[in-house]
């Protein structure tokens, strides 16, 4: 993403000309200066103007003397000025000022806001081309929410407390919220999950929910159709009684034939329907058959219930029998011990007589018999369980059959009594035809070849196809390929820095948000490695490798911008503000560390050259031009020695 910093602007609280710090696109921009000059405020100012939740700009002179903070960026849509009001006593301010155009003129002062922070965040999300979909559809987990431009700041900023930190590799990854969100978005940032794939995930979730509703609707219709089928045979006989079917019509056993007869009855006009004695006899004969069938089923049900009762009693008796056997076994177990004791050796405690020995043997045989019966008990229990289950199923079947028979009897008996009322015959037939028409409509709706079933089949096919498109295995494969590429890029950068193992590759570990150094058969995580020089080398190498990887992908959402604050701190922990006595340390130590720091700036210079100006690097450091001067792509922005970010004339009233 082309998003490079052109200016940082501070508007004075008491009026006057704004303070502007100018940067060059596609270059290594260096601000060199002493401590307490405002270098470490640059990252918080940029972060605040890009919509951070909290204002992290240090309190004191900068906050006291500035009314608004602003940044001017160059984008593919032109220049954009993002300015945000100093929050005063609040955690942050939602008031923002936004200007856009091919060339933006910096206003001398800002009187009031023209946008708010939420609008600016939305504009930045749109500018970066980020998907507005959650990572997991329908989840309330805030770590699974959509990726935002704010999340991408982790790949841009390397503040002073991060740039050589063994425990934290990314900006704000020392807090749980940012850490967990960064783990979630990494597959998206590395291209393993694309916006198209997120769209497929959400479409799949919608289709699955729709499929479940349709399947539930189909099951309800099928259950209604099954209940209606049990009454279908009675409907045919009623149609015969009403004269809608010929008296000689037989009642088939095939369901499709029953439906055909009912459709034939529905096609008959109520005016042409005439009752007959033969038709009424059909009802009476069927009622006799049903009552006989009900009696037989009731008898079977009674027998099954009696067997269940007997099985339950047998099971209880079996448990009591097993308990009795265990008691006998426990009591007789002493006999085997006595037999072993008496036959072990001649020095036994007591001598058993022949009759006593015979009695002990008898007791031991009895004990073995009890043990044998106990060992066979599980088979008896299993047999009882199977028979109990079979009888339960028989009872359920009989209950269902009796319910169906009684339902048909109620239908036929009610219609048979009303059949004698000839005066209301036509009205009854009309009502019957209406009910029959509705019943056939429900049957058609529940038919497996209906439109609903075809829709369900189509939805299932779409779900299967989309599930294959978002295969977790395929996502994992893409992610592994991305990590291999980043490892390969960082492997070319490490030897150019002051690392302890220049030939050992490093690999990004997403679950831990760190890197591990691969030493043959052993891998060491960043926090397991000593020396600030190593930590700095791996931070620089990985952040540059990530930007190199992002630049390979078309229209990647992460801005091609890196900002490092005090990368030389591991070499120059103590500084003097006096330029003439800049390195007041041991000369040998001084020269060695200057070489190490220059390696970092030389690498920045080479990377900017190879990216053809697409990457902008900003370095805020104590090191002066002696360290980073003479490099083609290094642009000295300002030197803050004797001055700083806030102009001196703004400080006149400060005591």
Secondary structure, 3 states (H helix, E strand, C coil): CCEEEEEEEEEECCCCCCEEEECCCCCEEEEEECCCCCCCHHHHHHHHHCCCCCCCCCCCHHHHHEEEEEEEEEECCEEEEEEEECCCCCCCCCEEEEEEECCCCCCCCCCCCCEEHHHHHHHHHHHHCCCCCCCCCCCCCHHHCCCCHHHHHHHCEECCCCCCCCCCCCCCCCCHHHHHHHHHHHHHHCCCCCHHHHHHHHHHHHHHHHHHHHHHHHHHHHHHHHHHHHHHHHHHHHHHHCCCCCCCCCCCCCHHHHHHHHHHHHHCCHHHCCCCHHHHHHHHHHHHHHHHHHHHHHHHHHHHHHHHHHHHHHHHHHHHHHHHHHHHHHHHHHHHHHHHHHHHCCCCCCCCCHHHHHHHHHHHHHHHHHHHHHHCHHHHHHHHHHHHHHHHHHHHHHHHHHHHHHHHHHHHHHHHHHCCCHHHHHHHHHHHHHHHHHHHHHHHHHCCCCHHHHHHHHHHHHHHHHHHHCCHHHHHHHHHHHHHHHHHHHHHHHCCCCCCCCCCCEEEECCCCEEEEEECCEEEEHHHCCCHHHHHHHHHHHHHHHHHHHHHCCCCCCCCEEEEECHHHHCCCCCCCCHHHCCCCCHHHHHHHHHHHHHHHHHHHHHHHHCCCCCEEEEEECCCHHHHCCCCCEEEEEEECCCCCCCHHHHCCCC
